[in-house]
Amino acid sequence: MKCKICRTDKFSVLYHGRIRTGGFGNLSDEKQTVYCCESCGAGFLPDAGFNYEAQEYREAVDGGAADVRMFQGLHDGEQAEKIAVTGTKGYRSAIIADIGCGGGSFLDFISGVAEETIAVEPCKSFQKDLARQHTVYSYVRDALDLWAGKVDLAVSFAVMEHVDDPLLFLQEIRRLIKPGGKVLVSTPNYDDWLLKFLPDIYESFFYRQAHQWYFNGRSMEKLAVYAGFKSVELVYKNRFDVSNALHWLRDHRPTGIGKMELFTELDCSYKSLLERSGRADFIYAWFTV
């Protein structure tokens, strides 16, 4: 067994136990081992692959059918954070690609100002709806003949943890980007403070069958080097508030956000501290070509 990113064959155990197989409470029958590469720091779950075009994959990711309206209901609200990270300057008259775009929520929000929006999504049941507004491909390799070296910005939100080979995934995306262009990817952070603070409770929720790969800031920086990018800038985001953490402590389950108004004044400080320290639950990484 060798790491697909750096080809090292030395590993430690990041986690051993039952893992999530769908929504909360659905756990694997057998204990699984998530390994950590001792060289690049990436974590991986061996033999966890899915057929990305299959209904079963969407059920494992979102807990339901591969339906565009359901996807939009789940994910439209997340787009404000993504646009806050990207800013609004780079879209007008630009060529933008979203890799693993699902039902296309992000592209729908920016399509009015971009010159061209490219939707890369293997799930067949999404593609018909995506094609009404965007140029659609199943995989990045399918888009390279027409778009190699032409794309201003490629984004890929919460996708890289799902793929079989994250190094090849990023290398193919890099081929789309014009000189001076950028790639923005996001992924869960395995340095998430709740994961360290509540391991017996939170680990079996965090580690899941649909995620083959696990990253923190150090491993993202290493991945950027192996993928051939000029530079990488990390932006940490904590998507959940104080009430979420307190409910995890009390109820041992996810409850969403905004459940305890008493602590809302603490939320900004709480999130800022976690983001500055790299202990937030999510990482955005800007890669420069």
C-alpha positions in Angstrom: 0.0 0.0 0.0 1.4 3.4 -1.0 0.0 6.9 -0.7 -1.4 8.1 -4.0 -0.2 11.6 -3.3 3.4 11.1 -2.4 4.0 7.4 -3.0 5.3 6.9 0.6 4.6 3.5 2.2 4.7 4.5 5.9 1.4 5.2 7.7 0.0 5.7 11.1 -3.6 5.1 12.1 -5.7 8.3 12.1 -8.9 6.5 13.2 -10.1 2.9 13.8 -13.8 2.3 14.4 -17.2 2.3 12.9 -17.8 5.1 10.3 -20.9 6.9 9.0 -22.5 5.3 5.9 -25.2 7.9 5.3 -27.1 10.3 7.6 -26.5 10.6 11.3 -26.9 7.2 13.1 -26.1 5.1 10.1 -22.8 3.4 10.9 -20.8 0.6 9.3 -21.3 -2.9 10.6 -17.6 -3.4 10.8 -14.8 -1.2 12.2 -12.8 0.6 9.5 -9.3 2.0 9.6 -8.4 5.5 8.3 -4.7 5.7 7.7 -2.5 8.8 7.8 0.5 9.1 5.5 3.5 10.0 7.6 5.1 12.0 4.7 2.3 14.2 3.3 -0.1 14.0 6.2 -3.2 13.1 4.2 -5.6 10.6 5.7 -7.3 8.0 3.5 -9.8 5.2 3.8 -8.7 2.2 1.6 -11.2 0.6 -0.8 -14.0 3.1 -0.1 -14.7 3.9 -3.7 -18.1 4.6 -5.2 -19.6 4.7 -8.7 -20.0 8.5 -8.9 -22.7 8.2 -11.5 -24.9 5.9 -9.4 -27.9 6.7 -7.3 -26.3 5.0 -4.3 -23.5 7.5 -4.2 -25.9 10.5 -4.0 -27.8 8.7 -1.2 -24.5 8.2 0.7 -23.6 11.9 0.3 -26.8 13.7 0.8 -29.1 11.0 2.3 -31.5 11.0 -0.6 -32.2 10.9 -4.3 -30.2 12.7 -6.9 -32.8 15.3 -7.4 -31.9 18.8 -8.5 -34.6 20.4 -6.3 -33.6 18.5 -3.3 -30.0 19.4 -3.9 -30.8 23.1 -4.2 -32.9 23.0 -1.0 -29.9 21.5 0.8 -27.2 23.6 -0.7 -28.4 27.0 -1.9 -28.0 28.5 1.5 -24.3 27.6 1.5 -23.5 29.8 -1.5 -23.2 33.0 0.5 -20.2 31.6 2.3 -18.6 30.5 -0.9 -19.0 33.8 -2.6 -17.7 35.5 0.6 -14.5 33.5 0.2 -14.1 34.0 -3.5 -15.2 37.7 -3.5 -17.1 39.1 -6.4 -14.4 40.7 -8.6 -13.4 37.6 -10.6 -16.6 36.6 -12.2 -17.6 39.2 -14.8 -16.8 38.1 -18.3 -14.8 35.2 -16.9 -14.8 31.5 -17.7 -15.7 29.6 -14.5 -15.7 25.9 -13.9 -17.3 24.1 -11.0 -15.9 20.6 -10.6 -18.3 18.2 -8.9 -21.0 20.8 -9.0 -23.9 18.6 -8.0 -27.2 20.3 -8.9 -25.3 23.5 -9.8 -26.2 25.9 -7.0 -22.9 27.8 -7.1 -22.9 28.2 -10.9 -26.6 29.3 -10.9 -25.7 32.2 -8.6 -22.8 33.5 -10.7 -24.0 32.7 -14.2 -25.5 36.1 -14.8 -22.1 37.8 -14.8 -19.7 35.1 -16.0 -19.0 34.7 -19.7 -19.1 30.9 -19.6 -20.0 28.5 -16.8 -18.7 24.9 -17.0 -20.5 22.3 -14.9 -18.5 19.1 -14.3 -20.7 16.5 -12.7 -20.7 12.7 -13.2 -24.3 12.2 -11.8 -26.4 11.6 -14.9 -29.7 12.6 -13.3 -28.3 16.2 -12.6 -26.9 16.7 -16.1 -30.2 17.5 -17.9 -31.0 20.3 -15.6 -27.4 21.6 -15.6 -27.4 21.8 -19.4 -30.2 24.4 -19.4 -27.7 27.1 -18.2 -24.2 25.6 -18.3 -21.8 23.6 -20.5 -21.8 20.1 -18.9 -19.2 17.4 -18.7 -19.0 14.3 -16.6 -15.3 14.6 -15.8 -12.6 17.1 -16.1 -10.8 15.0 -18.7 -13.8 15.3 -20.9 -13.5 19.1 -20.9 -9.8 19.4 -21.6 -9.9 19.2 -25.4 -12.0 22.4 -25.6 -11.1 24.3 -22.4 -7.4 23.4 -21.5 -5.6 26.6 -20.6 -8.7 28.8 -21.0 -10.5 28.8 -17.6 -10.1 31.8 -15.3 -11.3 30.1 -12.1 -12.1 26.6 -11.2 -13.9 25.8 -7.9 -14.5 22.4 -6.3 -16.4 22.5 -3.1 -16.3 19.5 -0.7 -15.4 17.1 -3.6 -11.8 16.3 -3.2 -12.4 14.1 -0.1 -14.6 11.9 -2.3 -12.3 11.2 -5.2 -10.1 8.1 -5.7 -6.9 10.1 -6.5 -6.8 13.7 -5.3 -3.4 14.3 -6.9 -4.6 13.4 -10.3 -7.8 15.2 -9.7 -6.0 18.5 -9.0 -3.5 18.0 -11.8 -6.3 17.6 -14.3 -8.0 20.8 -13.0 -4.7 22.7 -13.3 -4.6 21.9 -17.0 -7.9 23.8 -17.4 -6.5 27.0 -15.9 -5.0 29.8 -17.9 -1.7 31.3 -16.8 -2.3 33.4 -13.7 -5.7 31.7 -13.1 -6.7 30.1 -9.8 -8.3 27.0 -8.4 -10.3 27.1 -5.1 -11.1 23.8 -3.4 -12.7 23.1 0.0 -12.7 20.1 2.2 -13.4 19.1 5.9 -10.5 19.7 8.3 -9.3 16.8 10.3 -7.8 19.3 12.8 -11.4 20.3 13.6 -11.4 21.1 17.4 -14.5 19.0 18.0 -12.8 16.0 16.5 -10.0 16.3 19.0 -12.2 17.4 22.0 -15.0 14.8 21.6 -13.3 11.8 19.9 -15.5 9.1 21.3 -18.7 11.0 20.2 -17.7 12.9 17.0 -15.2 10.6 15.2 -17.8 8.1 14.0 -19.8 11.0 12.6 -16.8 12.8 10.9 -15.3 9.8 9.3 -17.6 8.4 6.6 -17.8 5.9 3.9 -18.3 8.5 1.2 -15.0 10.2 2.1 -11.9 8.5 0.9 -9.5 11.3 1.8 -9.0 13.5 4.9 -6.9 16.7 5.0 -5.6 19.4 7.3 -3.7 22.5 6.5 -0.3 20.8 6.3 -1.4 18.1 4.0 -3.2 20.6 1.7 0.0 22.5 1.4 1.9 19.3 0.5 -0.7 18.4 -2.0 -0.3 21.8 -3.7 3.4 21.1 -4.2 2.9 17.7 -5.6 0.2 18.9 -8.0 2.6 21.6 -9.4 0.9 24.8 -8.3 3.0 27.9 -7.8 1.5 28.8 -4.4 -1.4 27.9 -2.0 -3.3 30.1 0.5 -5.4 28.5 3.1 -8.6 30.0 4.5 -10.2 28.3 7.5 -14.0 28.6 8.0 -16.0 27.3 11.0 -19.5 26.8 9.7 -21.1 26.0 13.0 -21.8 28.1 16.1 -21.4 27.7 19.9 -24.8 26.2 20.2 -23.9 23.4 17.9 -20.8 22.5 20.0 -22.9 22.6 23.2 -25.5 20.4 21.8 -22.9 17.9 20.7 -21.7 17.8 24.3 -25.2 17.3 25.6 -27.0 15.3 23.0 -24.2 13.6 21.2 -25.8 14.4 17.8 -25.8 17.2 15.2 -28.6 19.8 15.8 -27.7 22.6 13.3 -27.1 26.2 14.3 -28.8 29.0 16.1 -30.4 26.8 18.7 -29.3 28.8 21.8 -29.8 32.6 21.5 -28.1 33.2 24.8 -24.7 32.5 23.2 -25.1 34.2 19.9 -22.9 37.1 21.0 -20.0 34.7 21.4 -20.3 33.2 17.9 -18.0 35.7 16.1 -15.2 35.3 18.7 -15.7 31.6 18.8 -15.5 31.2 15.0 -12.6 33.7 14.7 -10.5 31.9 17.3 -11.0 28.5 15.5 -10.2 30.0 12.1 -7.1 31.8 13.2 -5.8 28.7 15.0 -6.5 26.3 12.1 -9.0 24.4 14.2 -12.1 25.3 12.2 -14.2 22.5 10.7 -13.5 23.5 7.0 -10.6 24.5 4.8 -10.7 26.5 1.6 -7.5 26.4 -0.4 -6.5 28.8 -3.1 -4.1 27.3 -5.6 -2.3 29.6 -8.1 -1.2 28.4 -11.5 
